[in-house]
Amino acid sequence: SPPPPWPAMETLDPKLVLIGDSITQSWAGGGRQVGGAGASARATHLEPLGPVLNAGISGDRTQHVLWRLEQGMLDGCDPEVITLMIGTNNLPHDSAEAIIGGIEAVLGQLRASAPSAELVLVSVPPRGEQPDDALRTRGDIVNRHVRRLADGERVHWLDITPLLVDEQGVARADRM
């Protein structure tokens, strides 16, 4: 049989796995900000926790993450924590219900693939400058539902929206 499409996880043995799109990918200093703040933040805040697997890929949607998980992306590793921030690239293409279903499917696969890992669901970041932007509204619907998937024990919710918008809900240009 052909070799697995992923490198041997047992050689990395990640304690933390980051799953997401270009925002997550940038924590490695790659993506759109090669050598940027992401690499520095990773070195300062994440690497002291132990080996980190950054599985963020620019442009990813929920269905891409689900496929990789189904193909064994996490086979051979037993991370302590997995973060998942996915869905923003789905907003222009899919209904809120489809995005919610995709995130639920990914979460289910993560539970099966890494049964002892704590999972951190990170909110879909706000899209559009104004709070009534169509993509922002769709993302808000997704976030309201997905936050309910957190049980506070194994699955935790992290809403980053307050960091990215001002008191009126307008996107902060200095952070977006």
N, C-alpha and C positions, 0 to 999 in steps of 0.2 A: 504494500500500500504506500501511497505517497506520504512524504513527511508532513507534519502539521504545518499550517500556514503561519504559525506564530513561533517566535524563538522560545527556547526551553525556559519556562518560567521558574523552574527550580534553580536555575543558575542565578537569576536575579533575586528571587524570593522577596518580592516587594511587600512592605508593610502597609504602604499607602498606594492605592490605585486611583488615578484621576481619569474620569471618563467624560468626554464632551466634545465640543467643536473647537473652532479656532481660538476661542477665549481660553479654553483649557489648554490647548496646544501651546499657547503663548507662555504658560508657566514654565515651559522648558527653554524659553528664550527663542523659540522658533516661531513658526507661523508668520504673522504679519509684523512682529516686533523682534526680529532676529537680534539677539544680544541686548534686548531692552530690559525693562523693569521686571518682566516675568522671570528671567533667569536669576536676577539678583534676589527677588522675593523667594524663589524656590530654594536657592542656596541658604538663605537666612532662616526661613521659616519651616520649610518642608524637609529638606535633607537631614537635619538633625534628628528627625523622627525615625529614620531608617531608610532603606531602599524605597525609591518612588518609581512607579511605572506611570508614565504619562501616556494615556491612550486617547488623548484629544486629537482630533483630525479636523482640519479646516473644512467647513461646508457640511459636516456631518448632520444627519437628521436621526430621529429615533429609529427608523427602520435600518439604518446603516449600523448603528450600535447593536441593535438586536441581532442582526445577521452575524456580526463578528463574535458576539457572545455565543450564539448557537453553533458557530464553527470552532469553538473551544479556545477563545482568546484568553480565558483565565485558567485553562487546564494546567495543573501542575503548580499552582500557587495558592497560598492561603493568607490573603491580606487581612490585616486587622481592621482597616477602614477603606471604604470605597466612596468616593464622591461622584455624583452624577449631576451634570448640568447640561441638559439637552432639550431641544425643542424650539430654540429661537429660529433656526433655519427652516423649521417646518411651518412657521407662521405664515409666510406668503403663499404657501402651497396647500395646506391642509386645514380642515375644520378644527375647532377647539376640541371636539369630541374625538377626532382621529388622533390628535396630538396627545390627549389624555390617555387614550387607549395604548398608544405607542410607549409612553412613559410607564404605564402600568405593566406592559409586557416586558420592558427592559428591567424594571424592578423585580418582576417575577423570575426572570432569568438570572439576575444577580443573586437573588436568594438561593436559587438552585446551584449556581456555579460557585458561590462562596458562602456556604451556610453559616460560617462563624463570624463573618465580617459585619461590622457596623456600617450602615449605609447613611450617607448624608445627601439628601435631595436638595439641590440648590435651585432656587427659583429661576424661571425663564426671565432673563433680563428684559427691562422695558425697551420696547421698540418705538421709534418715532419721538419727536420732540415734545409733543403735547399729550396730555392724558387722554384725550378723546381720539387719538390716532387709531385707525382700524386695527393695525397690528398690535398696538399696545392693549387695546380692549380685548382682543383675542387672547393675548398672553396673560392678561389679568384673570380671564375665565379659567385658563389652564392652571394658573398658580392657585386660585381658590380651591380647585378640586385636588390638585396634587398635594397640597399642604396637608390634606386630610389623610394621606397615605402614611404619614409619619406617626409612629406610635410612641415616640419619645424614649424608647428602650433600644431597639435595634435599628429603627429607621428614624432619622432626625431631619428636621426641616430647617433650611437656612435661607431666609428671604434677604436678597441683596438689593432689592428695589430701593429701600430708603437711602442707600449709599449712592444711588445713581440719579435720583431726582430731588428737586427742592421741595419746600413745604407745599407748593401749589401743584406738584406733580410734573413740573417741567423738567425735561432732561438737563442734567448739569453738564455743560460743555466741557468742563475741566475734568470730568470723570468718564465721559462716554467716548 
